[in-house]
């Protein structure tokens, strides 16, 4: 019995997500083809000029926009941002520092604090269980 290694591939949308770029801003040949795992690894190891440019200046997908603003994706939607933004547009939002952004950042800070508290509580409970 011979082992046959098939090349795993993914849709362009999946590859764009893994690369942290907005699919609609990628070159047509990227959007219209399939990306193998080896090609994805090569793009990550030695990004071509178009990928470097997209990562630096955008437009960025919502998860990247949310991370750069320090809010959740839901927070972006509540703030009225539903489209991809460029780095310049993200910086403009930061400079403007609207009320929704302040509120969403505070919410994110509370979520992070609560996550840490719950993790600590579970760790302490597990430590007590191990001692018994």
Secondary structure as a PSIPRED ss2 file (coil, helix, strand):
# PSIPRED VFORMAT (PSIPRED V4.0)

   1 X C   1.000  0.000  0.000
   2 X C   1.000  0.000  0.000
   3 X C   1.000  0.000  0.000
   4 X C   1.000  0.000  0.000
   5 X C   1.000  0.000  0.000
   6 X C   1.000  0.000  0.000
   7 X C   1.000  0.000  0.000
   8 X C   1.000  0.000  0.000
   9 X E   0.000  0.000  1.000
  10 X E   0.000  0.000  1.000
  11 X E   0.000  0.000  1.000
  12 X H   0.000  1.000  0.000
  13 X H   0.000  1.000  0.000
  14 X H   0.000  1.000  0.000
  15 X H   0.000  1.000  0.000
  16 X H   0.000  1.000  0.000
  17 X H   0.000  1.000  0.000
  18 X H   0.000  1.000  0.000
  19 X H   0.000  1.000  0.000
  20 X C   1.000  0.000  0.000
  21 X C   1.000  0.000  0.000
  22 X C   1.000  0.000  0.000
  23 X H   0.000  1.000  0.000
  24 X H   0.000  1.000  0.000
  25 X H   0.000  1.000  0.000
  26 X C   1.000  0.000  0.000
  27 X C   1.000  0.000  0.000
  28 X H   0.000  1.000  0.000
  29 X H   0.000  1.000  0.000
  30 X H   0.000  1.000  0.000
  31 X H   0.000  1.000  0.000
  32 X H   0.000  1.000  0.000
  33 X C   1.000  0.000  0.000
  34 X E   0.000  0.000  1.000
  35 X E   0.000  0.000  1.000
  36 X E   0.000  0.000  1.000
  37 X H   0.000  1.000  0.000
  38 X H   0.000  1.000  0.000
  39 X H   0.000  1.000  0.000
  40 X H   0.000  1.000  0.000
  41 X H   0.000  1.000  0.000
  42 X H   0.000  1.000  0.000
  43 X H   0.000  1.000  0.000
  44 X H   0.000  1.000  0.000
  45 X H   0.000  1.000  0.000
  46 X C   1.000  0.000  0.000
  47 X C   1.000  0.000  0.000
  48 X C   1.000  0.000  0.000
  49 X H   0.000  1.000  0.000
  50 X H   0.000  1.000  0.000
  51 X H   0.000  1.000  0.000
  52 X H   0.000  1.000  0.000
  53 X H   0.000  1.000  0.000
  54 X H   0.000  1.000  0.000
  55 X H   0.000  1.000  0.000
  56 X H   0.000  1.000  0.000
  57 X H   0.000  1.000  0.000
  58 X C   1.000  0.000  0.000
  59 X C   1.000  0.000  0.000
  60 X E   0.000  0.000  1.000
  61 X C   1.000  0.000  0.000
  62 X H   0.000  1.000  0.000
  63 X H   0.000  1.000  0.000
  64 X H   0.000  1.000  0.000
  65 X H   0.000  1.000  0.000
  66 X H   0.000  1.000  0.000
  67 X H   0.000  1.000  0.000
  68 X H   0.000  1.000  0.000
  69 X H   0.000  1.000  0.000
  70 X C   1.000  0.000  0.000
  71 X C   1.000  0.000  0.000
  72 X C   1.000  0.000  0.000
  73 X H   0.000  1.000  0.000
  74 X H   0.000  1.000  0.000
  75 X H   0.000  1.000  0.000
  76 X H   0.000  1.000  0.000
  77 X H   0.000  1.000  0.000
  78 X H   0.000  1.000  0.000
  79 X C   1.000  0.000  0.000
  80 X C   1.000  0.000  0.000
  81 X C   1.000  0.000  0.000
  82 X C   1.000  0.000  0.000
  83 X C   1.000  0.000  0.000
  84 X C   1.000  0.000  0.000
  85 X E   0.000  0.000  1.000
  86 X C   1.000  0.000  0.000
  87 X H   0.000  1.000  0.000
  88 X H   0.000  1.000  0.000
  89 X H   0.000  1.000  0.000
  90 X H   0.000  1.000  0.000
  91 X H   0.000  1.000  0.000
  92 X H   0.000  1.000  0.000
  93 X H   0.000  1.000  0.000
  94 X H   0.000  1.000  0.000
  95 X H   0.000  1.000  0.000
  96 X H   0.000  1.000  0.000
  97 X C   1.000  0.000  0.000
  98 X C   1.000  0.000  0.000
  99 X H   0.000  1.000  0.000
 100 X H   0.000  1.000  0.000
 101 X H   0.000  1.000  0.000
 102 X H   0.000  1.000  0.000
 103 X H   0.000  1.000  0.000
 104 X H   0.000  1.000  0.000
 105 X H   0.000  1.000  0.000
 106 X H   0.000  1.000  0.000
 107 X H   0.000  1.000  0.000
 108 X H   0.000  1.000  0.000
 109 X H   0.000  1.000  0.000
 110 X H   0.000  1.000  0.000
 111 X H   0.000  1.000  0.000
 112 X H   0.000  1.000  0.000
 113 X H   0.000  1.000  0.000
 114 X H   0.000  1.000  0.000
 115 X H   0.000  1.000  0.000
 116 X H   0.000  1.000  0.000
 117 X H   0.000  1.000  0.000
 118 X H   0.000  1.000  0.000
 119 X H   0.000  1.000  0.000
 120 X H   0.000  1.000  0.000
 121 X H   0.000  1.000  0.000
 122 X H   0.000  1.000  0.000
 123 X H   0.000  1.000  0.000
 124 X H   0.000  1.000  0.000
 125 X H   0.000  1.000  0.000
 126 X H   0.000  1.000  0.000
 127 X H   0.000  1.000  0.000
 128 X H   0.000  1.000  0.000
 129 X H   0.000  1.000  0.000
 130 X H   0.000  1.000  0.000
 131 X H   0.000  1.000  0.000
 132 X C   1.000  0.000  0.000
